[in-house]
Amino acid sequence: MSNMNGTLPPELDAAITEYYATLEPSSSFAARLEQELRQRQGVLLQHKTKPRSHFSWSDKRKIVQTLRARPILTLIVVLIVLSLLTGVAYAIGRLTGFVPGFGFTSDIQSVFLLSKPVEIITKDVTLRVDKAVGDESKFWVNLTVLGLSGEQDFIQAFVSLPNGEKIPMQMSSSTTVDSNGVNLTYIFPPLPTATSDLILFIENLGGKNFRVPIKLRLAKPGEILPSEPKQSEQLRSKTYDGVTLVLDHISPASDKTVFQVSLHFDKPGMSLNSDWNVILTDQNGAIYPAVDITPVMMDGNTKIFQTLPFSGNEQLTVSLNVFPNAKELPVSIDFSIYDAKGFLFDPGTEPVVGQTWTLDEVIQAGGFFLRAVSAYLASPTELRFEFESAENLTGVMLYTPDPLLRSADGGIPQANGKISAGLIFEEIPSQPFEVKVMRIYYTAHGSWEIKWKPPAAPQGNINQPAPSSAPTKEAYTTPTLASTNPILLEVQRLAQQFDAPFQEGPAWIHVMTEKKSNPQSGQTFPPPYLISEQWLETDSNGYVIRSVWIDKDEHGNTIQLSATVGDYSVNFTSGDAGFNDGKPYRFSADRFSGDLERAEQFDVSVTREETTCDNGQPCIVITSVESFSQPTLLAGETQAFIGSGIKGWINLTTGQQIQLQKFLRLEDGTNRVEYTERYLLVEKVSLPPQEILDILAKVIVP
């Protein structure tokens, strides 16, 4: 408690001074604080004869200068007063901030950036270090390499410090730039404090070793987007089945707001077995952009999004979204070898394929009670175990320390409701061995939402949400493949014949299709039957400027909804949002020409036959079949597949492509249909239903 009577610690003193000297507070905060101070001036300034009429931020700096000379107890009192004034509790700590491409840093005063890009040019390869960022958590390097050919191994890399110490990389990733280039990202452990010179070594890149000198400098004000001071209690959702959504950081700027959210789990070893996003809505249901800008090397349980700047008066909700059902999350829990629970299993000395053992073994794992009810020998080297289904349980992964083990798989619920999991051996052990549960899969049920009042843009003009309409785009002609193939030319001609009336605008185009699929075991989308509805608005030149896409199941339940305004799209179901390729397009019902173009490029067999449509009009059936280099037998199949193909039905009178079918060809020459998609309706209307206009009105364009 001796510090209570001393001055501020140097690091806290410097942090507060830096914060108040370099950052401009949000105007809404200033106005709110001024109003609240005025309301309380009769209490706080009761001994003054003349109350102050204005609160300026130059006065704020004077307050800070006064605090620097007073005991830390004064600071605590002031923080308590501020919490009483604002109703928000703030935590004392270092100042966080957002570094583009890197993510949030825990201390903006200890961030080092690349002084200038560095380029190394050889005869064949050009390597350019574009960015480098170091803080107390890691050292991150981003570079572009051009002139590569074939597959590359980017694993070997390290940095060398001036004292000769070598620091190996922790992680790396690569993304394709073009046909001969990649973008590389490396992450290293944090560098020693104030490191400014180092050497980056990359080995065997394009057959060469690279030595790249790098200079770092301390980040300057304005290069890092500061975060709002953290509240003592994080904004977080309710916890359901061990999963919580947390709003970690918020960085407001004059032209955007950056925020980070993460998934927190109650138990070690828990993870989400699916990609996820968030949807950002206001109190009126409007959907604000939430564009994913998460750095490629970030933990999959954390994501960073960019949205609009705010006035500070909005009431927002951040909702977790996982496709296809945001209220059912696929979660798993991994157990270490030492924590895994199991039972002893005796296969006997001479087990035979097809043999079954009756079991009654109960295992407690991750809050679940698992009951193994049977085992059977599926092949000379594979044992499968069946478990009774428990509440929310969807799968089990097994393990055994027996040295004969070669692999394991986690099964999914079977038709009989039980759960299957397998162990594959070099040969089945002849002695009893321990079967352990290494992982369980389950479904978390809930609605993960965070109510959030965003900070106001700190300065400059706040970008007002754009109306959900888009300007007419410049004309763009979709190129077609120059071909002499008569079948392809006929299909293209018929498609253009049907599309022509719909490419004259302005208009609304209404399209309905149905899709019947043969889903594989464990497949969740698409369902066996899917009906899709599209509404497209076109401009005077026939180019699509707004659209809505709705997927429904056989019972009419909406399972996916998305909308596009201009070049910006939002998936209401999954939370994905962002800009498209920027190329304007006209409506086309042609689903077949692209497949035939690819078939021609790869010299795939294409046939044509004439038939009669369901309505009695003449039709043609076009079939394209690609043969595999060798038969492929998939697990659970009795026949191998020798090829795949597509089949399309086209009305010769109207030119409409009525039906498209994709299939796999079996060894006996028959086809197993994967899905059949059929047009139910294509029409032009003057206006869509009001519910479609209401959906488009909810989309806020960045």
C-alpha positions in Angstrom: 0.0 0.0 0.0 3.0 2.3 0.1 2.4 3.2 -3.5 -0.8 4.9 -2.5 1.2 7.9 -1.2 3.7 8.1 -4.1 3.6 9.6 -7.5 2.5 7.7 -10.6 4.8 4.8 -11.8 6.9 6.0 -14.7 5.3 3.7 -17.3 1.7 4.6 -16.2 2.7 8.3 -16.2 4.1 8.1 -19.7 1.1 6.1 -21.0 -1.4 8.6 -19.7 0.7 11.6 -20.9 1.1 10.1 -24.4 -2.6 9.3 -24.6 -3.9 12.7 -23.7 -1.2 14.5 -25.7 -1.7 12.7 -29.0 -5.3 11.5 -29.2 -8.3 13.7 -29.9 -11.3 12.5 -27.8 -14.6 11.7 -29.6 -16.8 14.7 -29.9 -19.8 12.8 -28.4 -17.8 11.9 -25.3 -16.7 15.5 -24.9 -20.3 16.8 -25.3 -21.7 14.2 -22.9 -19.0 14.8 -20.3 -19.6 18.6 -20.6 -23.3 18.1 -20.1 -22.9 15.8 -17.1 -20.3 18.1 -15.5 -22.7 21.0 -15.9 -25.5 19.0 -14.3 -23.3 18.3 -11.3 -21.5 21.6 -11.1 -23.7 22.6 -8.2 -22.3 19.7 -6.2 -18.7 19.6 -7.5 -18.2 23.3 -7.6 -20.4 24.4 -4.7 -17.6 26.5 -3.2 -17.0 28.4 -6.4 -18.7 31.8 -6.8 -18.8 31.6 -10.6 -19.5 28.3 -12.2 -17.6 27.4 -15.4 -19.6 27.8 -18.6 -17.5 25.7 -20.9 -15.4 22.5 -20.7 -12.5 22.5 -23.2 -9.9 19.9 -24.0 -7.1 22.3 -23.2 -8.5 22.3 -19.7 -8.3 18.5 -19.8 -4.6 18.7 -20.4 -4.2 21.0 -17.4 -6.1 18.4 -15.3 -3.6 15.7 -16.5 -0.6 18.0 -15.7 -2.0 18.5 -12.2 -2.5 14.8 -11.7 1.1 14.1 -12.5 2.2 15.9 -9.4 -0.3 14.3 -7.1 -0.4 11.0 -5.3 -1.8 8.0 -7.2 -4.7 8.0 -4.7 -5.9 11.1 -6.5 -6.0 9.3 -9.8 -8.1 6.5 -8.3 -10.5 9.1 -6.9 -10.8 10.7 -10.3 -11.4 7.4 -12.0 -14.2 6.7 -9.5 -15.7 10.1 -10.2 -15.6 9.4 -14.0 -17.2 6.1 -13.5 -20.0 7.7 -11.5 -20.4 10.4 -14.2 -20.5 8.0 -17.1 -21.8 4.8 -15.6 -18.8 3.0 -17.2 -16.0 1.4 -15.2 -12.5 1.6 -16.9 -9.5 -0.6 -16.3 -6.1 1.0 -15.8 -3.6 -0.5 -18.2 -1.5 0.0 -21.3 -3.1 1.5 -24.4 -4.1 -0.9 -27.1 -4.4 -0.2 -30.8 -4.9 -1.7 -34.3 -2.1 -2.1 -36.8 -3.5 -2.9 -40.3 -2.6 -6.4 -41.5 -1.1 -7.2 -38.0 -4.1 -6.9 -35.7 -4.5 -5.4 -32.3 -1.4 -4.8 -30.2 -1.3 -4.7 -26.4 0.9 -1.6 -26.1 1.0 1.0 -28.8 4.2 2.5 -27.4 6.2 -0.7 -28.0 5.4 -1.3 -31.7 8.1 -1.3 -34.3 7.5 -1.0 -38.0 9.5 -1.6 -41.2 11.4 1.5 -42.0 11.0 1.0 -45.7 10.3 -1.9 -48.1 13.3 -4.0 -49.1 13.6 -5.7 -52.5 16.0 -8.5 -53.5 16.2 -9.2 -57.3 17.9 -12.3 -58.7 17.9 -13.6 -62.3 14.6 -15.5 -61.8 13.1 -14.4 -58.5 12.1 -11.0 -57.0 11.5 -10.9 -53.3 10.1 -7.8 -51.7 9.5 -7.3 -47.9 6.3 -5.2 -47.8 5.6 -5.0 -44.1 7.1 -5.9 -40.8 5.6 -5.3 -37.4 7.0 -6.3 -34.0 5.4 -5.9 -30.5 5.6 -7.7 -27.2 3.7 -10.7 -28.5 5.4 -11.5 -31.9 7.4 -10.3 -34.9 5.4 -10.4 -38.2 6.8 -10.2 -41.7 4.8 -10.0 -44.9 6.5 -10.3 -48.3 5.8 -10.8 -52.0 7.7 -13.2 -54.2 7.5 -13.2 -58.0 9.0 -15.5 -60.6 8.3 -18.8 -58.9 7.4 -21.9 -60.8 5.8 -25.1 -59.4 5.1 -26.0 -55.8 7.3 -24.4 -53.2 8.2 -25.2 -49.6 8.3 -22.0 -47.5 8.9 -23.7 -44.1 12.6 -22.8 -43.5 13.0 -19.2 -42.3 14.6 -17.5 -39.3 15.9 -14.0 -38.3 19.4 -13.3 -37.1 20.0 -10.5 -34.5 23.1 -8.3 -34.4 24.6 -10.4 -31.5 24.4 -13.5 -33.8 21.3 -15.0 -32.1 19.1 -16.9 -34.5 15.3 -17.0 -33.9 13.4 -19.6 -35.9 9.9 -18.9 -37.3 6.8 -20.2 -35.4 4.3 -20.2 -38.3 4.0 -19.4 -42.0 1.3 -19.1 -44.6 1.2 -18.4 -48.4 -1.5 -17.1 -50.7 -1.3 -17.0 -54.5 -0.7 -13.6 -56.1 -0.7 -14.9 -59.7 0.6 -17.8 -61.8 4.2 -17.2 -60.8 4.0 -15.4 -57.5 2.9 -15.7 -53.9 2.3 -13.5 -50.8 4.1 -14.9 -47.8 3.6 -14.3 -44.1 5.9 -15.4 -41.3 5.5 -15.1 -37.6 8.5 -15.2 -35.1 8.7 -15.0 -31.4 8.9 -11.4 -30.0 12.2 -9.7 -30.7 14.4 -8.2 -27.8 13.3 -4.7 -26.8 14.2 -1.9 -29.2 15.7 -4.2 -31.9 16.1 -2.1 -35.0 18.4 -4.1 -37.3 18.1 -7.8 -38.2 18.6 -10.2 -41.1 15.7 -12.3 -42.5 16.9 -15.7 -43.9 14.6 -17.7 -46.2 16.0 -21.0 -47.4 15.4 -22.9 -50.6 12.9 -20.4 -52.1 12.8 -21.1 -55.8 16.0 -23.2 -55.3 17.8 -20.2 -53.7 18.6 -18.9 -50.2 17.7 -15.3 -49.4 19.4 -13.0 -46.9 17.3 -9.8 -46.4 18.5 -7.0 -44.2 15.6 -5.3 -42.3 15.5 -2.1 -40.4 12.8 -1.3 -37.9 11.7 2.0 -36.3 9.3 2.9 -33.5 5.8 3.5 -34.7 4.7 7.1 -35.1 1.5 8.7 -33.9 -1.2 8.1 -36.6 0.3 4.8 -37.8 -1.7 2.9 -35.2 -5.4 3.3 -34.7 -5.9 3.6 -30.9 -8.5 1.5 -29.2 -11.2 2.7 -26.8 -10.2 2.3 -23.1 -11.2 -1.2 -22.0 -14.1 -1.5 -19.6 -13.4 -3.4 -16.5 -16.0 -5.9 -17.6 -15.8 -7.1 -21.2 -18.9 -6.9 -23.4 -19.9 -10.5 -23.8 -22.8 -12.7 -24.7 -24.5 -15.2 -22.5 -22.6 -18.5 -22.2 -24.4 -21.5 -23.8 -23.0 -25.0 -23.6 -19.5 -23.7 -22.7 -19.3 -21.1 -25.5 -19.2 -17.3 -25.1 -18.8 -14.5 -27.7 -16.7 -11.6 -26.5 -16.1 -8.1 -27.9 -12.4 -7.7 -27.2 -11.3 -4.4 -28.8 -12.9 -1.4 -30.5 -10.9 1.2 -32.5 -12.9 4.1 -33.9 -11.6 6.3 -36.7 -13.1 9.2 -38.7 -13.7 6.9 -41.7 -14.3 3.5 -40.1 -14.7 1.4 -36.9 -12.5 -1.6 -36.4 -13.5 -4.2 -33.8 -12.3 -7.6 -32.7 -14.5 -10.4 -31.4 -13.5 -13.8 -30.1 -14.9 -17.1 -29.0 -14.2 -18.1 -25.4 -14.6 -21.7 -24.1 -15.2 -23.0 -20.6 -13.0 -26.0 -20.9 -9.5 -26.5 -22.2 -9.3 -28.3 -25.6 -12.6 -26.9 -26.8 -12.9 -25.5 -30.3 -15.5 -24.6 -32.9 -15.5 -27.1 -35.9 -16.8 -24.6 -38.4 -16.0 -21.2 -39.9 -18.0 -18.4 -38.3 -18.8 -14.7 -38.8 -20.8 -12.0 -37.1 -23.8 -9.9 -38.2 -24.0 -6.3 -37.0 -27.5 -4.9 -36.7 -29.1 -1.8 -35.2 -32.3 -1.5 -33.2 -34.3 -1.1 -36.5 -32.9 -4.3 -38.0 -30.6 -2.6 -40.5 -27.5 -4.7 -41.2 -24.2 -2.7 -41.1 -21.2 -3.9 -43.0 -18.9 -6.3 -41.1 -16.1 -6.9 -43.5 -13.6 -9.5 -42.3 -10.1 -8.1 -42.2 -8.6 -10.8 -39.9 -4.9 -11.3 -40.6 -4.2 -14.7 -42.2 -2.1 -16.0 -39.2 -4.6 -15.1 -36.5 -6.1 -17.8 -34.2 -9.3 -19.1 -35.7 -11.1 -18.3 -32.5 -10.6 -14.6 -33.0 -11.7 -12.3 -35.9 -11.3 -8.6 -36.8 -14.0 -6.7 -38.7 -14.3 -3.3 -40.2 -17.5 -1.3 -40.4 -18.7 2.3 -40.7 -17.9 5.2 -38.3 -20.7 5.9 -35.9 -22.2 8.9 -34.2 -22.2 7.2 -30.8 -26.0 7.1 -30.6 -26.6 3.8 -32.3 -27.8 0.7 -30.4 -26.1 -2.2 -32.1 -26.2 -6.0 -31.7 -23.2 -8.2 -32.6 -24.6 -11.7 -33.4 -22.5 -14.9 -33.9 -23.4 -16.6 -37.2 -22.5 -20.1 -38.3 -23.9 -21.6 -41.4 -26.4 -23.2 -41.8 -27.8 -22.6 -38.3 -26.5 -19.8 -36.1 -28.2 -21.4 -33.0 -26.4 -24.8 -33.4 -22.6 -24.7 -33.1 -20.5 -27.8 -33.9 -18.0 -27.9 -31.0 -15.3 -30.5 -30.1 -13.3 -31.1 -26.9 -9.8 -32.7 -27.2 -8.3 -34.5 -24.2 -4.7 -35.1 -23.6 -3.3 -38.7 -23.4 -3.1 -38.3 -19.6 -6.7 -37.0 -19.2 -8.4 -39.3 -21.7 -10.8 -41.8 -20.2 -11.5 -45.3 -21.6 -11.9 -49.0 -21.1 -10.1 -52.2 -21.6 -11.1 -54.2 -24.7 -10.2 -57.8 -25.5 -10.5 -58.8 -29.2 -9.5 -62.4 -28.4 -6.7 -64.4 -30.1 -8.4 -65.1 -33.5 -11.1 -62.5 -34.3 -12.8 -62.8 -37.7 -14.1 -60.1 -40.0 -17.8 -59.4 -39.2 -17.4 -60.5 -35.6 -19.4 -58.4 -33.1 -18.7 -57.9 -29.3 -21.4 -56.7 -27.0 -20.2 -54.0 -24.6 -21.5 -52.0 -21.7 -18.8 -49.5 -20.9 -19.7 -46.0 -19.5 -17.1 -43.2 -19.8 -17.3 -39.7 -18.5 -15.7 -37.2 -20.8 -16.2 -33.4 -21.1 -19.4 -33.4 -19.1 -20.9 -36.2 -21.2 -21.5 -39.8 -20.1 -20.7 -42.1 -23.1 -21.9 -45.7 -23.2 -20.1 -48.0 -25.6 -22.5 -50.8 -26.6 -20.7 -52.8 -29.2 -17.7 -53.4 -31.3 -17.2 -55.2 -34.6 -14.4 -56.1 -36.9 -15.0 -54.2 -40.1 -11.9 -55.5 -41.9 -8.8 -57.5 -41.0 -7.2 -54.3 -39.7 -10.2 -52.1 -38.6 -12.2 -52.2 -35.4 -15.3 -50.1 -35.0 -17.0 -49.2 -31.8 -20.6 -48.1 -31.4 -21.8 -45.6 -28.7 -25.3 -44.7 -27.6 -26.2 -41.2 -28.6 -26.2 -38.7 -25.6 -27.8 -35.3 -25.5 -26.1 -33.0 -28.1 -23.4 -35.5 -28.7 -22.6 -35.9 -32.4 -19.3 -37.9 -32.6 -16.4 -39.5 -30.8 -12.7 -40.0 -31.7 -10.8 -42.9 -30.1 -7.2 -43.7 -29.4 -5.1 -46.5 -28.0 -1.5 -46.5 -26.8 -1.0 -49.9 -28.4 2.0 -49.7 -30.8 0.1 -51.5 -33.6 -2.3 -48.5 -34.0 -2.0 -46.7 -37.4 -4.9 -44.3 -37.5 -8.3 -43.4 -36.1 -11.5 -41.8 -37.3 -14.4 -40.0 -35.5 -17.7 -41.3 -36.8 -21.0 -39.4 -37.2 -24.4 -40.4 -36.1 -25.7 -43.5 -38.0 -29.1 -44.2 -39.3 -29.8 -46.2 -36.1 -29.0 -43.2 -33.9 -25.8 -44.6 -32.5 -22.4 -43.1 -33.0 -19.5 -45.0 -34.6 -15.8 -44.5 -34.2 -12.9 -46.6 -35.6 -9.4 -47.7 -34.9 -7.2 -49.0 -37.7 -4.2 -51.2 -36.8 -1.2 -52.7 -38.6 -2.8 -55.9 -37.4 -5.5 -56.4 -34.7 -3.7 -56.8 -31.3 -3.9 -60.3 -29.9 -3.9 -59.0 -26.3 -6.4 -56.8 -24.4 -5.7 -53.1 -25.1 -7.1 -49.8 -23.7 -9.6 -47.8 -25.8 -9.5 -44.1 -24.9 -11.8 -41.2 -25.9 -9.5 -38.5 -27.3 -12.2 -36.2 -28.6 -15.9 -35.7 -28.5 -18.1 -33.7 -30.9 -21.3 -32.0 -29.7 -23.8 -29.3 -30.7 -23.9 -26.1 -28.6 -27.4 -24.6 -28.6 -27.9 -20.9 -28.0 -28.2 -17.3 -29.3 -24.8 -15.6 -28.9 -25.5 -11.8 -29.0 -23.7 -8.7 -27.6 -25.6 -5.5 -27.1 -23.2 -2.6 -28.0 -23.3 1.2 -28.1 -20.4 2.0 -30.4 -18.0 4.9 -29.8 -18.4 8.0 -32.0 -16.0 8.8 -34.8 -13.2 10.8 -33.1 -12.9 13.6 -35.7 -13.8 14.5 -39.3 -17.1 13.9 -40.9 -19.0 10.7 -40.1 -19.9 8.8 -43.3 -23.6 8.5 -43.4 -25.0 5.0 -44.3 -25.5 4.8 -48.1 -29.0 4.2 -49.3 -29.6 0.7 -50.5 -29.4 1.6 -54.1 -26.6 1.7 -56.6 -25.7 3.9 -59.6 -26.0 2.6 -63.1 -22.8 0.8 -64.0 -20.8 1.2 -67.2 -21.6 -1.3 -69.9 -19.7 -4.5 -69.7 -19.8 -7.3 -72.3 -19.2 -10.8 -71.0 -16.7 -12.4 -73.4 -17.6 -15.8 -74.9 -15.2 -18.5 -75.9 -14.3 -18.4 -79.5 -15.3 -21.9 -80.6 -16.1 -23.9 -83.7 -17.7 -26.7 -81.8 -21.3 -27.0 -83.2 -22.8 -28.3 -80.0 -21.3 -25.5 -77.9 -22.3 -22.8 -80.4 -25.9 -24.1 -80.5 -26.2 -24.1 -76.7 -24.8 -20.5 -76.6 -27.2 -19.3 -79.3 -30.2 -20.8 -77.6 -29.2 -19.3 -74.3 -28.8 -15.8 -75.8 -32.2 -16.2 -77.5 -33.9 -16.9 -74.1 -31.9 -14.2 -72.2 -32.5 -11.4 -74.6 -35.9 -10.1 -73.4 -34.7 -10.2 -69.8 -31.6 -8.1 -70.6 -33.7 -5.1 -71.5 -34.4 -2.8 -68.5 -35.3 -1.3 -66.3 -37.2 -4.2 -64.7 -37.4 -6.7 -61.9 -36.7 -10.3 -62.8 -38.2 -13.1 -60.7 -36.6 -16.6 -60.8 -37.5 -19.8 -59.0 -35.6 -23.1 -59.2 -35.7 -26.4 -57.3 -32.8 -28.6 -56.5 -33.0 -32.3 -55.6 -29.8 -33.7 -54.2 -28.5 -37.0 -53.1 -26.6 -35.9 -49.9 -23.8 -38.0 -48.6 -23.6 -39.1 -45.0 -23.0 -36.2 -42.7 -23.8 -33.5 -45.3 -25.9 -30.6 -44.0 -26.2 -28.4 -47.1 -27.8 -28.5 -49.5 -30.7 -30.6 -48.1 -32.3 -33.3 -50.2 -34.8 -30.7 -51.5 -34.1 -27.0 -51.9 -36.2 -24.3 -53.6 -34.4 -21.1 -54.4 -36.0 -17.7 -55.3 -34.2 -14.7 -56.8 -35.3 -11.1 -57.3 -33.1 -9.0 -59.5 -33.5 -5.3 -60.2 -32.0 -4.0 -63.5 -31.2 -0.5 -64.8 -32.1 1.0 -68.1 -29.2 -0.9 -69.8 -30.3 -4.2 -68.3 -27.5 -4.4 -65.7 -28.3 -5.9 -62.3 -28.1 -3.2 -59.5 -29.8 -5.0 -56.6 -30.8 -8.6 -55.9 -32.1 -10.9 -53.2 -31.5 -14.7 -53.0 -33.6 -16.9 -50.7 -33.2 -20.7 -50.1 -36.0 -22.6 -48.5 -36.4 -26.3 -47.6 -39.3 -28.6 -48.5 -41.3 -27.2 -45.6 -40.9 -23.6 -46.7 -38.4 -22.7 -44.0 -35.8 -20.1 -45.0 -32.4 -21.6 -44.6 -30.3 -19.0 -46.4 -30.9 -15.3 -47.3 -28.5 -12.9 -49.0 -28.8 -9.5 -50.7 -26.6 -7.5 -53.0 -26.7 -3.8 -53.5 -24.4 -2.5 -56.2 -21.2 -4.5 -55.7 -21.7 -5.1 -52.0 -23.2 -8.3 -50.7 -24.4 -9.5 -47.3 -25.4 -13.0 -46.4 -28.0 -12.7 -43.6 -27.5 -16.3 -42.6 -23.8 -16.8 -42.4 -22.7 -13.2 -41.7 -20.4 -13.0 -44.7 -20.2 -9.5 -46.2 -17.9 -7.8 -48.7 -17.4 -6.5 -52.2 -17.6 -8.6 -55.3 -15.4 -8.4 -58.4 -16.8 -5.0 -59.5 -17.8 -6.3 -62.9 -21.4 -5.4 -64.0 -23.5 -8.1 -65.4 -26.8 -8.8 -67.0 -29.2 -11.5 -66.0 -28.7 -14.9 -67.7 -30.4 -18.2 -67.2 -27.5 -20.0 -68.8 -26.1 -22.6 -66.4 -24.6 -24.9 -69.0 -22.3 -23.0 -71.5 -19.5 -22.6 -69.0 -19.3 -26.4 -68.3 -19.3 -27.1 -72.0 -16.5 -24.6 -72.6 -14.4 -26.3 -69.9 -15.2 -29.7 -71.5 -13.9 -28.5 -74.8 -10.7 -27.2 -73.3 -10.0 -30.6 -71.7 -11.2 -32.6 -74.7 -14.1 -34.2 -72.9 -16.7 -36.2 -74.7 -19.9 -34.3 -75.5 -23.0 -35.8 -77.1 -26.3 -34.4 -78.4 -29.7 -36.1 -78.8 -33.2 -34.8 -79.6 -36.2 -35.5 -77.4 -39.5 -34.1 -76.3 -40.0 -31.7 -73.3 -42.6 -32.3 -70.6 -44.8 -29.7 -72.3 -44.6 -31.5 -75.7 -42.2 -29.0 -77.3 -39.0 -30.2 -78.9 -35.9 -30.4 -76.7 -32.3 -31.5 -76.9 -30.3 -33.3 -74.3 -26.6 -32.5 -74.1 -24.3 -34.9 -72.1 -20.7 -34.3 -71.1 -18.7 -37.1 -69.5 -15.1 -36.9 -68.2 -13.3 -40.2 -67.5 -11.0 -40.6 -64.5 -7.5 -41.8 -65.0 -8.2 -44.8 -62.7 -11.3 -46.1 -60.9 -12.0 -44.5 -57.5 -13.6 -46.4 -54.7 -15.0 -44.2 -51.9 -15.6 -45.5 -48.4 -19.0 -47.2 -48.0 -19.4 -47.7 -51.8 -19.8 -51.1 -53.4 -18.7 -49.9 -56.9 -15.8 -47.6 -58.0 -16.4 -44.4 -59.9 -14.8 -44.2 -63.4 -16.0 -40.7 -64.3 -18.2 -37.7 -63.8 -20.5 -35.7 -66.0 -23.3 -33.1 -66.6 -26.5 -33.4 -68.5 -28.7 -30.5 -69.7 -32.2 -30.3 -71.2 -32.8 -27.3 -73.5 -36.1 -26.2 -75.1 -35.5 -25.8 -78.8 -38.4 -23.4 -79.3 -37.7 -20.9 -76.5 -34.0 -21.6 -75.9 -34.6 -22.1 -72.1 -32.3 -24.4 -70.2 -35.0 -26.4 -68.4 -32.9 -28.8 -66.3 -29.3 -29.5 -65.3 -28.0 -32.7 -63.8 -24.6 -33.7 -62.4 -23.7 -37.3 -61.9 -20.9 -39.8 -61.2 -20.4 -42.8 -63.6 -20.0 -46.2 -62.0 -18.0 -49.2 -63.3 -21.1 -50.9 -64.7 -21.8 -47.9 -66.9 -24.7 -46.5 -64.9 -24.9 -43.0 -63.5 -25.4 -42.0 -59.9 -27.1 -38.6 -59.9 -25.6 -36.2 -57.4 -28.2 -33.5 -57.9 -30.8 -32.2 -60.4 -31.6 -28.5 -60.7 -34.7 -27.4 -62.6 -36.1 -23.9 -63.5 -39.7 -23.5 -62.2 -40.2 -19.8 -63.2 -38.5 -17.0 -65.0 -40.5 -13.8 -65.4 -40.3 -10.0 -65.6 -42.4 -7.9 -63.2 -42.8 -4.2 -62.5 -42.2 -4.5 -58.7 -41.3 -7.2 -56.2 -43.3 -7.9 -53.0 -42.8 -5.4 -50.2 -40.9 -7.9 -48.1 -38.1 -8.0 -50.8 -37.8 -4.2 -50.7 -37.7 -4.4 -46.9 -34.8 -6.9 -47.1 -32.8 -4.5 -49.4 -33.6 -1.6 -47.2 -31.8 -3.3 -44.3 -28.5 -3.4 -46.2 -26.1 -0.6 -45.2 -23.5 -0.1 -47.9 -20.0 0.9 -46.8 
